[in-house]
Amino acid sequence: MARGWEDLPPDLLVHIAGGFSIQAYTRLRGVCAAWRDALRPPSPSLLVLRDRHAGQRFAAWCVSPRMVSTALHETLAARLSPESRCVGSGDGWVAAHVPGGAVLVNPHTGDEIPLHSFPGGGGNNVVVFKVVFAPNPTPSEFTAAAITGGGRVVYTTNGNSGWTDFKCPRLGAHGDGGSIADVVYHDHGGGKKVVYCLTAGGDVHVLRLPAGGQRRTTASLEPLFDKPAATFYPAAAFAPPYDTVRTFADSKNLAVCGDGQLYQIWRDDDANATMFVLRYHPRRRPCWLPPKDLGGHAVFIGKNNAVALRGDDGGGATPAPRANCVYWTDVWTDRAKVFDVVTGESTLCFPGAEGHSVVCWYHLGDVRSSSLSFNTGYILQCFKIVFDHPINVDPIFIGGNGIGYDL
């Protein structure tokens, strides 16, 4: 017999926790070290607009474990009104481009961080296409970068008082289109923070941000490869047919896996949604080549700051996302899909979830609420909900690994 809650068999704990909401699951991980070890951190979830014809009702559907959260703060609905749009997400925050500027919103607490004082006319006059940012932003101190059009990226390492404007070099030649398709924030550790910028033509630039404690106010922006070249030469980057395919791909994303490997992911936004994945090889020419897999990672791309997690084959008690797969959102069907790099096929991530609009992938991060107050009574109540199943349950989607409920 177990001597205490911390002695519950891990398999039993995992089975019970799988019936909780995302918030409750995250709180369970904060009860003790044993529970934290037994319960895998929630993987990125899909932020969706529920019942698009019935008002602004948002939910977060977690990929693994299969859970759903509808207890999202009303501020999120206000900030993602029809006059606004989502332009980013990461580590528990969602970025919205709203009338008058841009703002970060915490969907669970309702906290907001306005993004303003952009160079070149201020936040009210700057169109923001995508925002990426470092974890744990605060109103006074945050690190962020944004695509603002015209091949330009603005960044800050000092909150709203330190925005700086950069224009990517080597734009406009060889069908590049003169625009930036995607940005990814990545922390290499040791104070080395970078933002990778992917152009519409497949060229990559590295924005190296000032390290912590440095007083210089500018960063450096340089090409990832062929740095001395003033012009981007597609033949040095891509072998046929990718040197031609790149000009026809509608969407391009960049991802950094945990081992530091860079991947480009291209997609045709049509009914077929053909996808191409290329990996960067710094010592080869051409340097972007199709890989056999993603090194065991699951990659989440889209409006979010790209997230790469170690995947598995789905055989565990709380399986991680599928290895060597790209999780993406299909603008043609307005559904979330998962692309298997090995087989080259895409399947629905949440089958049976019609009637909803995808917003973005939403990475919860491995965080705990500062307001947690756990006691035995609360845990017993949660366990009773799982085992007894309340009568008033509203199923909102049916997936291959189970059913998600609005509790």
C-alpha positions in Angstrom: 0.0 0.0 0.0 1.2 3.5 -0.9 2.5 5.4 2.1 1.5 8.8 0.6 0.4 10.6 -2.5 4.0 10.7 -3.7 4.1 6.9 -3.6 1.3 6.4 -6.1 2.5 4.0 -8.9 3.5 6.2 -11.9 1.3 4.2 -14.3 -1.8 4.8 -12.1 -0.9 8.5 -11.8 -0.5 8.9 -15.5 -3.8 7.2 -16.2 -5.6 9.5 -13.7 -3.9 12.7 -14.8 -4.8 12.0 -18.4 -8.5 12.9 -17.7 -7.6 16.4 -16.3 -7.7 19.7 -18.1 -4.4 21.3 -19.2 -4.3 23.6 -16.2 -5.1 20.9 -13.7 -2.5 18.6 -15.3 0.1 21.3 -15.1 -0.7 21.9 -11.4 -0.4 18.2 -10.6 3.2 18.3 -11.9 3.9 20.8 -9.2 2.7 18.7 -6.3 6.0 16.9 -5.7 9.2 15.8 -7.4 7.9 12.2 -7.9 4.7 13.4 -9.7 6.8 15.8 -11.8 9.0 13.0 -12.9 6.1 10.7 -13.7 4.1 13.2 -15.7 5.5 14.4 -19.0 5.4 18.2 -19.5 2.4 19.1 -21.7 3.4 19.3 -25.4 2.3 22.3 -27.4 -1.4 22.6 -27.7 -3.5 24.0 -30.6 -5.3 27.3 -29.8 -8.7 27.2 -31.6 -11.7 29.4 -32.0 -14.7 27.2 -31.0 -17.9 27.3 -32.9 -16.9 30.2 -35.0 -20.6 31.2 -35.6 -21.4 31.3 -31.9 -19.1 34.1 -30.8 -15.5 34.3 -29.6 -15.0 31.1 -27.7 -11.5 29.8 -27.5 -10.0 26.5 -26.4 -6.6 24.9 -26.2 -6.3 21.3 -27.4 -3.2 19.5 -26.1 -1.5 17.0 -28.4 0.0 14.8 -25.7 -1.4 13.9 -23.3 -4.8 14.4 -25.0 -6.4 17.1 -22.9 -8.5 20.2 -23.5 -8.6 23.6 -21.7 -11.5 26.0 -22.1 -10.7 28.1 -19.0 -9.0 30.8 -21.0 -9.1 34.4 -19.9 -11.7 36.6 -21.5 -8.9 39.0 -22.4 -7.8 36.6 -25.1 -11.2 36.9 -26.8 -11.1 40.6 -26.6 -7.6 40.8 -28.1 -8.4 38.3 -30.9 -11.5 40.1 -32.0 -12.5 40.2 -35.7 -10.5 43.5 -36.0 -7.3 41.8 -34.7 -5.2 38.8 -35.7 -2.7 36.5 -34.0 0.9 37.2 -35.0 2.8 34.9 -32.7 2.9 32.7 -29.6 5.4 31.0 -27.3 6.1 30.0 -23.7 2.6 30.7 -22.4 1.9 33.9 -24.3 0.1 34.9 -27.5 1.0 37.9 -29.6 -1.9 39.8 -31.3 -1.8 42.7 -33.8 -4.6 45.0 -32.6 -5.8 48.4 -33.6 -3.1 50.8 -32.4 -0.2 48.3 -32.2 0.6 44.8 -30.9 0.3 43.2 -27.5 1.3 39.9 -25.7 -1.5 38.2 -23.9 -1.4 35.4 -21.3 -4.5 33.3 -22.1 -4.6 31.9 -18.6 -4.0 35.0 -16.4 -5.2 37.8 -18.7 -1.9 39.6 -18.2 -0.8 41.9 -21.1 2.4 43.4 -22.3 2.0 46.1 -24.9 4.6 46.3 -27.7 5.1 49.9 -28.8 7.8 52.5 -29.5 8.8 50.7 -32.7 11.3 52.6 -34.8 10.0 54.3 -38.0 6.9 56.0 -36.8 5.9 54.2 -33.6 3.7 51.1 -32.9 0.5 52.7 -34.3 2.0 53.0 -37.8 3.9 49.7 -38.0 2.3 46.6 -39.5 3.4 43.5 -37.5 3.4 40.2 -39.4 5.0 37.9 -36.8 6.5 38.3 -33.3 8.9 36.0 -31.5 10.1 36.5 -28.0 12.2 35.1 -25.2 10.6 33.2 -22.3 9.3 34.9 -19.2 8.6 38.4 -20.6 7.6 41.2 -18.2 6.1 44.6 -19.0 9.4 46.4 -18.3 11.9 43.8 -19.5 11.6 41.5 -22.5 13.5 40.3 -25.6 11.5 40.2 -28.8 11.8 40.5 -32.6 9.1 41.2 -35.2 8.7 41.1 -39.0 7.4 44.5 -40.0 7.5 44.2 -43.8 9.8 45.5 -46.5 12.4 43.0 -45.5 12.8 44.6 -42.1 13.0 43.1 -38.6 12.8 45.1 -35.4 14.2 43.8 -32.2 14.6 44.7 -28.6 16.6 43.2 -25.6 15.4 46.0 -23.3 11.7 46.1 -23.5 9.8 48.9 -25.2 12.7 51.4 -24.6 15.1 49.6 -26.9 13.6 48.7 -30.3 16.1 48.7 -33.2 15.3 48.4 -36.9 17.3 46.1 -39.3 16.9 45.4 -43.0 18.0 42.0 -44.2 20.8 42.1 -46.8 20.7 40.2 -50.1 17.0 40.7 -50.6 15.2 41.1 -53.9 17.5 39.1 -56.2 16.9 35.7 -57.9 13.2 35.7 -57.1 13.7 36.3 -53.4 10.7 38.7 -53.4 12.3 41.1 -51.0 10.4 39.9 -47.9 10.9 37.9 -44.8 8.8 34.7 -44.5 9.6 33.6 -41.0 11.6 34.4 -37.8 12.6 32.0 -35.0 14.1 33.0 -31.6 16.7 30.6 -30.2 18.8 30.7 -27.1 22.1 28.9 -27.5 22.9 29.3 -23.8 25.7 31.3 -22.3 24.0 34.5 -23.1 24.0 33.8 -26.9 20.6 34.8 -28.2 19.8 34.8 -31.9 16.9 35.3 -34.2 17.0 33.4 -37.5 15.3 35.2 -40.4 14.1 33.2 -43.4 13.4 35.1 -46.6 10.7 34.3 -49.1 13.4 32.9 -51.4 15.0 30.6 -48.9 18.0 32.7 -47.8 18.6 32.7 -44.0 20.1 35.5 -42.0 21.2 35.4 -38.3 20.4 38.3 -36.0 22.8 38.1 -33.1 21.4 39.9 -30.1 23.5 41.6 -27.5 24.4 39.2 -24.7 23.1 39.7 -21.2 24.9 42.5 -19.4 26.4 44.1 -22.5 25.7 47.8 -22.9 25.9 48.0 -26.7 22.5 48.8 -28.2 22.9 47.3 -31.6 23.1 43.7 -32.8 24.6 42.2 -35.9 22.7 40.8 -38.9 24.6 38.6 -41.3 23.8 35.8 -43.8 24.0 32.2 -42.5 26.1 31.0 -45.4 28.3 32.6 -48.1 28.7 35.6 -45.8 31.1 37.6 -48.2 28.6 37.3 -51.1 26.5 40.5 -51.6 23.9 38.5 -53.6 22.0 35.3 -52.7 22.8 32.5 -55.2 20.1 29.8 -55.1 22.4 27.2 -56.8 24.8 27.5 -53.8 21.9 26.8 -51.4 19.6 24.3 -53.2 20.1 21.5 -55.6 17.5 20.8 -58.3 14.6 20.7 -58.1 14.5 22.8 -54.9 16.2 25.8 -56.5 13.0 26.0 -58.6 10.5 24.7 -56.1 11.4 27.5 -53.7 9.9 30.1 -56.0 6.5 28.4 -56.0 6.2 27.4 -52.3 3.4 29.5 -50.7 4.6 29.2 -47.1 8.1 28.8 -45.6 9.0 28.1 -42.0 12.3 27.7 -40.2 12.9 25.4 -37.2 15.8 24.8 -34.8 15.9 21.3 -33.2 17.5 20.7 -29.8 20.7 19.5 -31.3 21.1 22.9 -33.1 20.1 21.5 -36.5 18.3 24.0 -38.8 15.4 22.9 -41.0 13.4 24.7 -43.7 9.9 23.5 -44.2 8.1 24.6 -47.4 4.4 24.1 -48.3 2.0 24.8 -51.1 -1.2 26.2 -49.6 -3.6 24.4 -51.9 -5.8 21.3 -51.7 -2.8 19.0 -52.0 -0.7 20.9 -49.4 2.6 19.4 -50.8 5.4 19.8 -48.2 9.2 19.8 -48.5 11.7 19.6 -45.7 15.4 20.6 -46.0 18.2 20.4 -43.5 21.2 22.8 -43.3 24.7 21.4 -43.9 27.2 24.2 -43.3 30.1 22.5 -45.0 28.3 21.4 -48.1 27.3 23.1 -51.3 24.4 23.0 -51.9 23.9 23.4 -48.2 20.2 22.7 -47.9 19.4 19.0 -48.5 16.4 16.8 -47.9 16.8 14.7 -44.8 15.7 11.2 -44.1 14.1 12.2 -40.8 14.1 15.0 -38.2 16.5 13.2 -35.8 13.7 11.9 -33.7 12.1 15.3 -33.2 8.5 16.6 -33.5 8.4 20.1 -34.9 5.6 22.6 -34.5 5.5 25.4 -37.0 3.2 28.3 -37.9 2.5 31.6 -36.3 4.2 30.3 -33.2 7.9 30.5 -32.5 8.8 27.1 -33.8 9.1 24.4 -31.1 11.0 21.1 -31.5 10.5 18.3 -29.0 11.8 14.8 -28.7 9.2 12.5 -30.1 8.4 8.8 -29.8 6.3 6.2 -31.5 3.3 6.6 -29.3 3.9 3.4 -27.4 4.3 4.9 -23.9 1.7 5.5 -21.2 1.8 9.3 -22.0 3.3 9.3 -25.5 5.1 12.3 -26.7 4.2 13.8 -30.1 5.2 11.6 -33.0 8.9 11.5 -33.9 10.1 12.8 -37.2 6.9 14.7 -37.8 5.9 18.3 -38.6 2.8 19.6 -36.8 1.2 22.4 -38.9 -2.0 24.2 -39.6 -3.7 23.8 -43.0 -5.1 27.2 -44.2 -7.0 25.3 -46.9 -9.1 23.2 -44.5 -8.6 25.4 -41.4 -7.5 22.2 -39.5 -4.3 21.1 -37.7 -2.3 18.3 -39.4 0.8 16.3 -38.8 3.2 15.6 -41.7 5.4 12.5 -41.4 8.8 13.2 -43.0 9.5 9.5 -43.5 6.3 8.6 -45.3 5.7 12.1 -46.9 2.0 12.0 -45.8 -0.1 14.4 -43.8 -3.0 13.3 -41.5 -5.4 15.2 -39.3 -4.1 15.9 -35.9 -7.5 16.1 -34.3 -10.0 13.9 -36.2 -13.6 14.8 -35.7 -13.0 18.4 -34.8 -15.1 20.1 -37.4 -16.7 23.5 -36.8 -13.6 25.1 -35.3 -11.0 27.6 -36.6 -7.3 27.1 -35.9 -5.5 30.1 -34.4 -2.0 28.9 -33.7 0.1 26.3 -31.8 0.4 27.4 -28.2 3.4 26.2 -26.2 2.6 26.0 -22.5 6.2 25.5 -21.5 7.2 23.6 -18.4 5.8 26.2 -15.9 3.9 26.2 -12.7 1.4 28.7 -11.4 2.6 30.9 -8.6 -0.9 30.6 -7.0 -0.9 26.9 -6.5 -2.5 25.7 -3.3 -2.8 21.9 -3.2 -4.3 19.9 -0.5 -5.6 16.3 -0.1 -9.2 17.4 -0.5 -8.6 19.1 -3.8 -6.7 16.0 -5.2 -9.5 13.7 -4.0 -12.0 15.9 -5.7 -10.0 15.8 -8.9 -9.7 12.0 -8.8 -13.5 11.7 -8.1 -14.1 13.8 -11.3 -12.0 11.4 -13.3 -13.4 8.2 -12.0 -17.0 9.2 -11.6 -17.3 11.4 -14.8 -19.7 14.3 -14.3 -23.1 14.1 -16.0 -22.8 17.5 -17.6 -19.9 16.8 -20.0 -19.6 18.4 -23.4 -17.4 16.4 -25.7 -15.8 18.8 -28.2 -13.5 16.5 -30.2 -12.8 12.8 -30.8 -9.3 11.8 -31.6 -7.5 8.7 -32.4 -6.1 8.5 -28.8 -9.2 9.4 -26.9 -11.9 12.0 -26.3 -11.4 15.6 -25.1 -14.0 17.0 -22.8 -15.1 20.5 -21.8 -15.3 20.0 -18.0 
